């Protein structure tokens, strides 16, 4: 069960879960497009999702990658005239638990405490964005690349020890860190020389998660 639903009491949690629809998406399938009418919140039940937007040059840039139990599209629950600010794409076979705004409004009418769920989701998003702004102001681009790679280890890693394979291209990692691909490549090559990562076509294999965690601090 997601941390978001865990914020509710048992009765409210069961009501929200019962109102959610399960939707399945294949690899590279678009969940919603930037500019689409926003009508639902999505909770990742299985798989991983990339959040992408169109950059100043017209290219698609990756803003974030989300894993199991993470939430996206929560602004859809705020109003009936909101549009998606980014595109969500399933990076692999994935399942979403989808809560429509109309169902959410009905749940809140019968149990006002459920509205707290949205407040918690929005507060978490504000903290995340504030942390990103601070990083952009005070951390070097090299350090941001390392931190985003460490974030991906959390998303793609398992409880077992051993290498973590991250099927993310270097340009996607660069855009997540707010820098250029040559910078990300240089940082990754440095990590490769010290035995921390192994680079391959279309993926990054983290060999030493302890060292990467140390460098991400």
Backbone torsions as a table, in degrees:
resi	resn	phi	psi	omega
1	UNK	NA	137.6	-176.9
2	UNK	-66.2	149.6	174.3
3	UNK	-55.9	-29.8	-179.1
4	UNK	-66.2	-44.5	178.3
5	UNK	-74.0	-28.1	178.0
6	UNK	-64.9	-17.0	179.0
7	UNK	-74.1	-10.5	-177.9
8	UNK	-100.1	161.9	173.3
9	UNK	-73.6	171.5	-172.3
10	UNK	-58.8	-45.7	-177.5
11	UNK	-62.8	-46.6	-179.5
12	UNK	-66.4	-39.7	179.5
13	UNK	-61.5	-43.3	179.0
14	UNK	-65.1	-37.1	179.9
15	UNK	-66.0	-43.3	179.6
16	UNK	-65.9	-45.4	-178.8
17	UNK	-61.4	-39.3	179.8
18	UNK	-66.7	-28.2	-178.3
19	UNK	-83.0	-13.7	-178.1
20	UNK	-78.9	142.3	174.9
21	UNK	-102.9	139.4	177.7
22	UNK	-91.9	125.5	178.2
23	UNK	-123.6	140.7	-178.2
24	UNK	-112.2	142.5	-178.5
25	UNK	-133.7	140.2	176.7
26	UNK	-83.0	170.2	179.1
27	UNK	-58.5	133.5	179.6
28	UNK	69.0	9.6	177.3
29	UNK	-80.6	136.7	-179.7
30	UNK	-78.3	128.6	177.3
31	UNK	-82.9	-43.9	169.6
32	UNK	-158.9	155.6	-177.5
33	UNK	-99.2	150.5	170.9
34	UNK	-58.0	131.1	-178.9
35	UNK	94.2	-13.6	176.7
36	UNK	-65.2	150.6	171.3
37	UNK	-57.7	134.2	-178.1
38	UNK	-96.0	115.5	-174.5
39	UNK	-127.8	0.5	-174.8
40	UNK	-157.8	152.1	171.2
41	UNK	-92.5	144.6	179.8
42	UNK	-121.7	132.5	175.4
43	UNK	-116.3	127.0	-177.2
44	UNK	-76.3	110.4	178.4
45	UNK	-90.4	-27.5	-178.9
46	UNK	-157.3	141.7	176.3
47	UNK	93.5	-163.3	-177.4
48	UNK	-141.8	146.4	-172.3
49	UNK	-129.1	135.3	173.7
50	UNK	-98.9	135.1	174.4
51	UNK	-103.3	118.8	-173.5
52	UNK	-126.8	155.0	176.8
53	UNK	-142.3	164.8	177.5
54	UNK	-86.1	124.4	-178.7
55	UNK	-80.8	178.1	-178.0
56	UNK	-58.5	-29.3	-178.8
57	UNK	-89.3	0.3	-179.2
58	UNK	92.0	-2.6	178.3
59	UNK	-83.1	153.3	175.5
60	UNK	-80.5	128.9	179.3
61	UNK	-119.5	144.2	179.0
62	UNK	-88.5	121.9	180.0
63	UNK	-90.5	-35.5	-174.4
64	UNK	-163.3	160.0	171.9
65	UNK	-126.8	130.0	-176.2
66	UNK	-114.2	144.7	177.8
67	UNK	-115.5	-165.9	-175.1
68	UNK	-57.1	138.9	177.6
69	UNK	75.5	2.5	177.2
70	UNK	-91.2	156.7	-171.1
71	UNK	-115.6	143.5	171.5
72	UNK	-144.1	157.2	-179.9
73	UNK	78.6	19.5	-175.0
74	UNK	-67.7	-22.6	179.1
75	UNK	-64.0	-18.4	179.1
76	UNK	-62.1	-23.9	-177.9
77	UNK	-82.5	-4.3	-176.5
78	UNK	-81.9	-42.2	-175.4
79	UNK	-152.2	168.7	-177.0
80	UNK	-95.3	5.7	179.5
81	UNK	-120.8	16.5	-179.1
82	UNK	-80.6	146.4	175.3
83	UNK	-121.0	153.0	-177.2
84	UNK	-62.9	132.0	-179.9
85	UNK	-90.3	-5.8	-179.8
86	UNK	-155.3	170.2	177.2
87	UNK	-101.6	137.4	176.8
88	UNK	-110.8	129.5	-176.6
89	UNK	-129.7	133.0	175.8
90	UNK	-74.0	123.4	-179.9
91	UNK	-81.5	-14.0	179.3
92	UNK	-157.3	178.2	175.7
93	UNK	-56.3	122.9	-171.2
94	UNK	-137.9	158.9	175.6
95	UNK	-129.1	135.1	177.3
96	UNK	-115.5	141.9	166.5
97	UNK	-97.6	118.0	-170.3
98	UNK	-110.4	128.7	177.7
99	UNK	-116.3	112.5	179.5
100	UNK	-72.9	151.5	-178.7
101	UNK	-62.0	-40.7	-179.2
102	UNK	-63.6	-39.2	177.2
103	UNK	-67.1	-39.2	178.4
104	UNK	-62.7	-43.9	179.2
105	UNK	-61.4	-40.7	178.8
106	UNK	-65.4	-39.8	178.2
107	UNK	-64.1	-41.7	179.9
108	UNK	-65.2	-34.5	179.3
109	UNK	-65.1	-36.2	-178.8
110	UNK	-88.0	-23.1	-179.8
111	UNK	-147.5	90.1	-175.7
112	UNK	-56.5	-23.7	-179.2
113	UNK	-62.8	-22.4	-178.9
114	UNK	-66.3	-25.9	178.4
115	UNK	-62.1	-22.8	178.1
116	UNK	-61.5	-30.2	179.6
117	UNK	-58.5	-44.1	179.7
118	UNK	-66.4	-40.1	178.9
119	UNK	-60.5	-40.9	179.5
120	UNK	-66.5	-42.3	179.3
121	UNK	-63.0	-43.4	-179.5
122	UNK	-68.5	-38.1	178.1
123	UNK	-63.7	-40.2	178.4
124	UNK	-63.9	-39.1	179.3
125	UNK	-67.1	-39.7	178.6
126	UNK	-63.3	-42.8	178.1
127	UNK	-61.7	-40.7	179.7
128	UNK	-63.6	-45.6	-179.5
129	UNK	-67.4	-37.2	178.1
130	UNK	-63.9	-40.5	178.4
131	UNK	-64.5	-38.0	179.4
132	UNK	-67.0	-38.6	177.6
133	UNK	-64.5	-43.6	178.6
134	UNK	-62.0	-40.8	177.7
135	UNK	-62.7	-42.9	-179.2
136	UNK	-62.7	-32.4	-177.9
137	UNK	-82.3	-36.6	-167.3
138	UNK	-117.3	-11.4	180.0
139	UNK	-109.7	148.2	176.9
140	UNK	-71.2	161.8	177.9
141	UNK	-63.2	-34.1	177.8
142	UNK	-60.7	-45.6	-178.9
143	UNK	-66.6	-35.1	178.5
144	UNK	-66.5	-37.4	177.2
145	UNK	-61.4	-44.7	179.7
146	UNK	-62.8	-41.8	-179.2
147	UNK	-66.6	-40.1	178.5
148	UNK	-67.2	-35.9	176.7
149	UNK	-65.5	-39.7	177.3
150	UNK	-64.4	-38.0	175.5
151	UNK	-60.2	-40.4	-179.3
152	UNK	-68.7	-31.0	174.2
153	UNK	-60.9	-40.0	178.3
154	UNK	-63.5	-38.0	-176.6
155	UNK	-76.5	-38.3	-175.6
156	UNK	-99.5	-11.5	-178.0
157	UNK	-75.3	167.5	176.4
158	UNK	-124.1	178.0	178.3
159	UNK	-71.7	-19.5	-178.7
160	UNK	-78.4	148.6	175.5
161	UNK	-73.2	159.1	176.9
162	UNK	127.4	178.9	-178.5
163	UNK	-61.8	151.0	177.2
164	UNK	-117.4	116.1	179.4
165	UNK	-90.6	125.5	-177.4
166	UNK	-117.7	106.7	-176.9
167	UNK	-80.9	61.0	-177.9
168	UNK	-122.8	133.6	177.3
169	UNK	-74.0	156.3	-177.3
170	UNK	-64.8	-32.6	178.9
171	UNK	-68.3	-32.0	176.6
172	UNK	-68.7	-42.6	176.8
173	UNK	-61.4	-41.0	179.8
174	UNK	-61.9	-45.4	-179.0
175	UNK	-66.6	-35.1	175.8
176	UNK	-63.6	-31.0	179.9
177	UNK	-89.9	-3.1	179.5
178	UNK	69.8	39.8	-179.9
179	UNK	-142.3	-175.9	-178.2
180	UNK	-92.3	157.3	-178.9
181	UNK	-59.0	-41.6	178.7
182	UNK	-58.2	-34.5	177.6
183	UNK	-66.7	-46.0	178.6
184	UNK	-61.8	-40.7	179.5
185	UNK	-63.1	-41.5	179.0
186	UNK	-63.1	-44.1	179.2
187	UNK	-63.4	-43.1	-179.8
188	UNK	-65.9	-37.2	177.6
189	UNK	-64.8	-38.5	176.0
190	UNK	-62.7	-42.2	178.6
191	UNK	-66.7	-33.5	178.6
192	UNK	-68.3	-40.5	-178.5
193	UNK	-63.6	-30.7	-179.7
194	UNK	-91.0	4.2	176.2
195	UNK	82.5	14.1	-178.4
196	UNK	-82.2	-36.1	-179.5
197	UNK	-134.5	165.1	171.7
198	UNK	-128.4	129.3	-176.4
199	UNK	-100.6	138.8	177.6
200	UNK	-143.5	169.6	-177.6
201	UNK	-63.6	117.9	175.8
202	UNK	75.6	9.6	179.3
203	UNK	-157.3	161.7	177.5
204	UNK	-128.3	128.2	178.6
205	UNK	-108.1	117.0	178.1
206	UNK	-87.3	117.8	-176.8
207	UNK	-93.0	-32.1	-176.1
208	UNK	-126.1	90.1	-177.6
209	UNK	-69.8	-29.5	179.6
210	UNK	-65.8	-46.2	179.2
211	UNK	-65.5	-39.7	178.3
212	UNK	-63.7	-41.2	177.8
213	UNK	-61.1	-40.3	179.4
214	UNK	-63.4	-42.6	-178.7
215	UNK	-71.7	-23.8	-178.4
216	UNK	-79.7	-12.3	-177.5
217	UNK	-69.9	NA	NA
